[in-house]
């Protein structure tokens, strides 16, 4: 039996964080004698209910008028039962249990390709694996070992690509190039693919942009290095998950940043490859980006926290009704802190920072060892429940909630109360939240995620941008662009001409019916079922009602009620929505230009370079870097915040438990922007296809309701 924390930021792509301390007899009652009679009665009742269920399934199997699939009935019954609890309590079939184990380890045997269903396209070619072998984002996989993939289910394609390390697989692809689509064939060697949690490690300039050093062409036409990266001493690490190796990845990343910075202090611009052991000075600031991080292993969360927190400090505790309480403290010695004492630390979060990521952010905040900087929403996801994973016969598994976890101040950050047996849950209101204090006396609250110490108020992605992403407009335009243009050169930017071509491309696709931008607000349209009465109309089938969007259902109901004028108005509504969406192109031009550029460049550059490129327009990163100005004065003011302390860029820092910087910036890498989210997940080798099947409203709705299937 294994006890585990499960993140819940994405309902269909569940990352776990597991801790290996729960012995088989850990679920004990504190006073077993007083409850023995009650437990006996409960056990008897459970046995009777199980026997009743077994009898029903047996009778149906033997005597129902038509043959039935008892395995399917069992799964439906099991899922219906568990759905009455919370969304993290689930029965995992053979496939789901296997995927869960792979998510825990972050390793699998394969080639490092992530694909999407539309045309079996490559969504991500993982660096160190398929990318190094020449596979690129946007490639269409035609066959695997000679087997045509066009009509194969995703699971079968996954099986073909996966296999034992050191075995060969032949992958035939088609790639869009200038004036042609070229077929290429790769013989790939399967490997033990390790999915990196640390996506980016970099130094930042004082303006928040990536510091790659300074170079120029000299008079002889050769590249001359003017300075190396690291002089600013401001480090940045993007952490996307908490799998088994996340702790060691963070340790290496922090150590490398500190070593390089101290080389610059000691040797200036000399590129000496020496390891400094004594007299190391701390970085001027370190930013750890947890935006969009759905969680992972508890052991990794504790390991990462231990690398940042002084030895002996509490990191997290867990307790429940029948669960042996446990407290984790930061480690000592080689497993202890690697971050040099007194290094200013900033943790970036957003609404999709969940579970293990919230434990790391919460421990840093409660111990006053750093600042939590959030987006305009100001709070993380709020996943504070503990799940136990129990292996079942037939290589299946059951994970069920057994406890809640608590940050060092004693607060539980769970944002939804699932008490009761309907599975819906109730959000914990602000007036129900209790107050706690950090080590230095700052007030923090439970029941609603981790509230940011500092909020950066910035533009969210527009409805148009999300609709374009949902329609796959950027990827399809990239194909169109590359068919008419040569390889983009260094420093490629989206010009006004390219942007104008993109607008024309989208309008044409919308008019032809290839795109349905209105579905972002109206839901999936499906076939029309709104035939007016009296013209041979038929009632929609159950399947039609299930797959048809709300507007078409409304039109059908209006037709049934003989309201033709209202039907015409409903049709006008769709036309008006499309018109207003298309009118937003110029309003959100800068955002859309960045999306277009990133998608085109992703056909040539590795994921890490695309993520680094996005940092240059990331206002949350820019504002965080400014905290380290003037020896970290602003950082210290916010960390010891007592009231209104000043202004920043025309905005105010506000009292009341958190500060706010008002900025007109936009979200960059990892903060929940839809494409960045997909690439972040794709980089873990876990997502394969995106199919929007429900009405999509806010960005949070979109991210929660989009199906992300685990493949290879």
N, C-alpha and C positions, 0 to 999 in steps of 0.2 A: 504494500500500500504506500502510495506516495502523496504527500500533501503539496498543494500548489496554489499560487495566486494566478488568476487569469485576467488578462486585460480585456476591456470591453469597448474600446473605441470603435471597433468595426465588428459588426455582428457576425459576418461570415468569414472573416480572416482573423482567427483568434490566436494570439500569441500568448504563451503561458509564462508564468514565472513560478518555478518549482523549488521547494526546499526539501531536503532529504533528511528530515529529523523525526518524522512521525512513525513510531513503532506500531505494530499491529494492535497493541492493547491501549493505545493512547486515548481512545474515545471512552473515557470513564466518567462516572458520576462522582461528584465530590462527597456525596453521602449515599452510597449504594443501598444500605440497609433500609433506609426510610422510604426508598422508592422501588424496592424489589417487587412488591405486590403490583404496583402500577405498571412496572415494566413487563411483568408477566402477562398482565391483562392486554397490554399493547401488543406484545409478541403474538399472543393467541389471536387477536383481531387481525393482525397482518397476515398470519397464516391462513385464516379463513378467507380473507379477501383474495390472496394469491390462488387458493384452491378454486374460488369462484371464477376467477379470470381464466384459469386453466380449463375448467369445465366448459366455459362458454366457447373458447377457441376449439376445444376438442369436438364439441357438439356441432359447431359450424363446419369444421373440417370433414366430419363424417356425413352430415345430413343436409347441408345447404344445397339448394336446388341446382346451383352451378358450381363447378370446381373453383376453389378459392386458394389464394396464395397466403398460407398461414404466416410465413415470414414477414410479408408486407403488413398483415393485420397486426402482428406483434409490434413491428416498428412504429406503426401509427399509434397504437395504444400506449407504447412506451413514451413516445414524443409528446402525446397529448397529456399524459400524466405529469411529465417533467415541465411542460410549458406552463403549468399552474404555479410554478415556484418562481425562480428568477431566470433571466436569460443566460446565465453562466452555468446553470445546472443542465447537463446534456448527456445523452447516450451517444457514444461514438462507435459507429460501425467499424468494420475492418479497415476500410479506406481512411475514415476520419481519424481512427486511433493511430494509424501509421503516419498520417500527415502531422498529427499532434507531436509524435515522437521526433519527427524530423525538425519541426519548429523549435523544439526544445534544444536539440543538438546544434542546429544551424548548419548541418552537413548532410550531404546525400551523394550518391553515385550518379554522375551525369556529365553534361557538357557545358552547363552554365548558360542556358538560353531560356528566356521567358517569352512566351508567345501570347497573342490575342486571337480571338476566334475569327474576326473579319479577314478572310483570305489567309488565315494562319500566318499572321505577320509577327515578326520579332519585335517584342515590346522592349526588351533589354538584352544586351549581350554583356554578360558579367565580365568585368575586368579581371585579368589573370586566367581566364578560361576562354569562352567562345570569342570574346572581343579580341584577345591576342591571336586567335586562330583566323581572324578575318571576317567573322560574322558581324553584321551591323544592324542597328535599329532600323526598322522599315523594310528589311528583307522579307520576302514572302517564301515560306518553306513549301516547296513543291512535292518533295518525297523524302522519306527516311528509309535507308537501305532498300531503295527501289519501290517502296510502297507509297502510292499516291495518298497525300494527306488531305486533299480538298474536302472529302466527305467524311473523314474519320472523326469520331468524338474526341474531345480534348484528352480524356483519360487514356485513350489508345495511343495518341501521339506522344503523350508523356511516357508511356511504357516503352515505346520504341526508342526514345531518346535516352532514357535512363538505363542503367546497367552496372555491372561490376567494373571497378576501376581497371584501367589498362586494356580494356576491350575497345574495338573500333566501331564506329558508326558513320555511314556515309549520308551526308545531308545535302540535298540539291535545293538551291534557292534561286529566286529571281530578284534582281536588284534594278531599281529605277536609276538610269544614268542619262546623260545628255543625249537626247534624241533616240534613245533606245532602252529597252528593258533587256538586261543581260542575264543569262543563266550561268550560275557558277556552282561548282561542286566542291564540297569540303569533306575530307576524311578526318574526322575528329576522334581524339582519344578520350574516352571517358575517364574522369578523375574523381577523387574524393573532393567534391566542391564544398568549400567553406565559405559561408555567406558572411561578409564583413558587416559588423554593426557600425563601426566608425567609417563614415562615408567621406569626410573631408577633414584634413588637418592642415592648418595654414596659419601664417601670421597675417595680421591686418594692419593697414595703414591707419593713421589717425582720423582719416575721413571715413573709415569703415570698409574701404575697398580692400581686396586681396593684395597682399604684399608679396610679389614674386621677385623682388629685387629690381634693379634698374640696368637696362642694357641699351646700347646704341651701335650703329654701324660706323666704323672708323674710316679714315681716308682710303684704306686699302680694300674697303668693302667687306671687312670681317666684323663679326659681332664682338663687341667689347663690353665686358661686364663692368659697370660703374659701381654697383654695390650689391651685396647679397641680401636676401630676406632675413628679417629677425631683429633689425635695429630698434623697431618700435617696442618690442617686448610684449605685444598684445597677441595672445594666441586664441585660436578658434578651433573647436572640435564639434563636428556634427555627428551625433549618436542617434542611430535609427532604431535600435532594439537592444534587447538584453539576453542574447543567447549565451551559450556556454563560454565562448571566448571573449565576450565583451569586456570583462575585467582586464584581461591581459592586453587587449587592444587599447583600452584607455590608458593603462600604465605606460605602454610603449609610446603612445601619442604625447602624453604629458612630459615624459622623460625627454623625448626628442625635442619638443619645443623649448624646454628649460636648457637642455644642452646647447642647442643652436644659439639661443639668446646669449648664454654666457660665453660662447666662443666669440660672438660679435663684441662683447664687452672686453674680452681679454686679448683678442687678436685682430680686431677691426675687420678689415676687408680681406684678410688672408683666409683662404679656404682650407683651414687646417682640420683634418679629420681626427681629432683627439677627443678623448672623453674626460671631462672635468669631474673630479670627484669631491674636492674640498672647496669651501668658500663660495658655494653656488649662491647667486643672488636670485630672488624670486622674480617671476614675470611681472610686468607692470599691470597685467590683467589677463584673465583667462575666461573665455565665454564657452560654455557647453550648451549646445543647442539640442533641446529635447522636444521641439515642436513636431507634432505629428508622430511622436514615438508612442506606440501602443503598449509597450511593456515587454516583459520577458521573464527570465529566471530570477527568483529571489536571490539565489546564491550569487548571481552576477550583480544584482542591485547592491547587495551587501559588500561585495568585493570592490565595486566602483566607489561606493561611499567610503569604504575604508582607505582607498587611495587618496581621498580628499580631506578626510576628517581625522582629527587627532585620536590616538589610540584610547580605547576604553569608553568612548562616547556612545550613547544609545543611538541606534539607527532606526529600528522598527520593532514593534512587538505585535503579537497576535493572540487573540483569545476568543472563545466561543462557548456555547452551552455544554457540549460534550467534547471539548477540544483542550488538550493540555496547553496551557499558556506558555509562550516562549518569547524571549527577548534577544535581539541581535545587537551586538555592540561592535564598534570598529576594531579592527584587528591590530596586532602588534608585529614588530619585526619586519621580515620580508614581505608579509602580506599587509603591512601597515601603510601609512600615508607616503605617497611619493611626491605630492604637491608640496612645494616649499612653504613653510609657515608664513602667514601674513600675505599670501598672494590674493589680491582682489579677485573675487569669483562671481560671475554672473551666470544664472541658469535661465535660458530662454524657454518659454512654455506657451501653449495655446490650448484651445478647447479639446484638442485631440492628443494632448499629453496625458497618458493614462497609466494606472497600475504601478508597475515597477518604476516607471519614470516619475510618477508622483511621489513615491517613497524617497527617491533620491532628492527631488526638489524640496519635499517637505522636511527632510532631515537637515539639509543645508540651511533652510529658512529658520527652523526651530532652534538650531544651534547658533544662529547669527554668524554663520561662516561665509555667507554670500547673499546676493540679492536675487530674487526671482523677478524676471522681467517678462510681462505678458503682453498679449495683443489687446485690442480695445475691449474684448469681452472680459479679460482680467482673471479668468479662472480656468483651471484644468478640468479634465473630464469628470473626475469624482468617482473612481473605482476603488473601493476600500474593502472588498470582500475576498475571503480566502476560499479556494476550492481544493478539495481532496480528489486525487485521481486514483481510481481503483481499477486494476486490471480485471477483466471478466473473461470467462471461457470464450474460445473461438477468436482470440486476438482482438476482442472488442474492449471497450473501457467505459467507465462511468465517472464523470466529474461532477461533484456536487459541493455546494457552499457549506462550509463547516465553521467559519469564524470571520471576524473582522480584524483588520490591522490598524495600528495606531502609530502616529509619528511620535518623536521624542517628547513633545509637549503634552501628549496624552489624547490628542484629537483623532477622531476617525473621519476621513475625508469623503466617505461614501455619500453620494449626492441623491440617491434614490432609496426609499424604504420599500422593501419587498415583503414586509410582514403581511400575512393573509395568504389566501390560496387562489389568487386569480392571475398571477403572473404579470400583472401590468405595472405595479409599483406606483409610488407617489413621491414626487419630488419633495425634498426637504426644504421647507420655506425658510426665508432668512430669519423670521422671528422665532423659529424653532432651533436655530443654531446656537450652540454654546460657545463661550469665549475661553480662550487659553492664552498663555503668554510664552514668548520665546525666552531663551536664557537671559537676555538683557531687558526683558519686560515688555517687548512689543506685543501688541494684542493680535491674535490670530483666531480664526473660527473653524469649527468643524462643519460637517454636513454639506459641503458644497465644493469639493475639490480644493486645490491649493490656490489661494488668492494671491495675485502678483503684488510684489512690493512696489512695482513701478509699471504703469501701463503705457504702451505706445499706441496712441489713437491714430489709426491709419485706414486707408481705403481697403475695403474688402473687394474680392473679385466680383465683377458685375454679373447680373443675370445673363447678359449676352455672352460674356466670356465662358461661363459655365455651360450655357447652351451649345456653344461652339465646340467645347471639349467633349460634351456628351454626344454630339453629332459626328465626332471624329474629323471635324473640319480642318484642324491644323495639320493633321497627318496627311489627309488627302491633298491639301494644298501643297504640302512639301513634295509629294510625288509629282504634282503638276509643275511646280517650280523647277525641280531638278530635271524634268524632261525637256525643259526649254533653256536651261542655264548650265554653265560649267560649274565645276567644283567651287564652292565659296572660298574666298581667300582669307588670310589672317586678318582679323579685325572686322569681319563681316558684320554689317548692320542692315536692318530692314529700312530701306529708303521709302520715300513717299510713293514712288512708282510701284514698288513691291506691295506696299500696303493697299494702294488703289486696286492692284490686280487681285489681292485677297478679297477685298470687298465685292468686286465683280464676280469672283469665283463663288462666293457664298450665296450671293443673290441669285445667280444662275442655278445653283444646286437646289436652293429653296424653291424656286419657281418650277423646276422640273420634278420636284417630289423626292429627290434624293436625300435632302435634308429636311428635318422637321423641328425647327428651332422652337416652335410653340410648345413642344412636349415638355419643356422645362417647367412650364406653368400649368399646362392642361393635362399632363400625363400622356402615356402612350396612346396614340389614336386608334390603332387597329383598323379593321374594316368598318365601313359605315353600317350601322344597324338602324339608322333613323329614316327608314322608308316611310313616307306618309301613309296613313291608313287609307284603305280603299283602292290601293294600286297593287294588290297582290302582296301586301306586306306579311312578313312572317315574324313571329316572336323570336328574339335572339336565343341561341342555344346557351347552355351553361358555360361552355368554353368561350363563346363570344363575349358574354358578360364579364368573364374573368380577365380576358385579355384586352378588352376595349376600354379606352380612356373615359374619364368622367364627362367630357363634353359630348362625345357620341352617345353615351348613355342618357344624358340630359335631353339631347335631340330626339332620341327614341321615345322617351317618356312624354315629351311635348307633343310628338306625333300621335301617341296613344290617346292623349287628351284633346287632340284636334286643335292645337294651337300653332298654326302655320306661321303666323307673324313672329311668334317667339322663336321658331326654328330659324327664320331668316336672321333674326337678331343674334342668335347663337353663332351662325356662320360669320356674321360681321365681326363678332368678338375675336374669332380666330384670326381673321384678316388684320384687325387692328393691333393685336398682340404682335404679329409678325412685323408689321410696319414699324411699331415703336421699338422693337428689338433691333431692327436694321438701322434705325435712326441713331442708335447709341454707338455706332462705330467710331465716330470722331470724338465723342465724349470720353471714351476709354481707349483712345488711340495708343497711348504710351504702353499701357498694359498689354494690349493685343500685339503690338510690335514686338515686345519682349517674348511673348509666347511663340509668335511666328519664328523669330530668330532662334530660340532654343530648340524648337522642333526640327528645323532645318539642320542646325549644327549637330543635333543628336545623331544624325545619319553618319557623321564622320568622327565625332569626338567621344571619348569615354564619359560615363556618367559623372565621375568626380569633377571633370572639367566643366560640365554643364552646371553642376551645383555650385562650383566656385564662381562661375560667370554670374549666376543669379545673386550672389552675395553683394555684388557691386551696386545693386539697386534695392537692397534690403534695409528698410528704415529701422527695423528693430535692432539690427546689428549696429547700424550707424549710431543710434541713440545710446546703445550699450557701451560702445567704444568711448563715447563722450563722457561717460561716468568715470573713466580712468584719467581724464585730463587733470592737469595741475596736481599731480601726485595723488590722484584719487580723492580729492576733496569732496566732489559731488557724490562719489560712491559712499564715503563715510557719512555724509549728511543724510542720505536716504537710509542707510543701514541703521543709523541712530535717530530716525525720523521722529520729531516731536510735534511738528506743526507745519505751517507754510514756511518753506525755507528759501524760496527764490523762484526764478523764472527760467525757462529754457525755450529759445526760439519763438518767443511770443506766447508760449503756452505756460500754464501754471502747474506747479507741484501742489497737489491738494492733500489736505489732512484727512483723518478718518481711517487710518489703518493701511492705506496704500497711496502711492503717489501716481501722478499721471503726467505724461509728456504729450502735448498736443502736436501732432505732426501731420503733414499732408502726404506722407509717403504711402507706399503700397507694400504688401507682403511679398517676401522673397522666398528663398529656399526653405523648405521644411515647415512653413508655418500654416499648412493646411490648404494652400492653393492646390486645386485639383490635380493638375498635371504633375506638380512636384510630389504630391502624395502618391500618385500611381508609380512614379519612377522610384520613389523611396521604397515602396513595397516591392516593386519589380526587382529592385536591386537585391532584395533578400531571396530572390529566386522562388517566390511563393505565389505571386499573382499571375494569372494568365489571361483572363478575359473580363471585360467590363460590359455588363448588360444591364441597362437601366430598365426596370420593369414596372416601376410605380411612378406616381406623380411625384415630382421633385420640387421642393420649395427652396428652403434656405440651403446654404452650403453644408451645414451640419446634416440636414436631411439627405442631401445628395451623397455625402460620404457614408452615412449610415445605411442607406438603402441600396447602394450600388453593390452588386454581387461581385465578389473577388474570389475566384476559384483558385485553389491551390493546385499547381501542376509541377513543373520541374525547374 
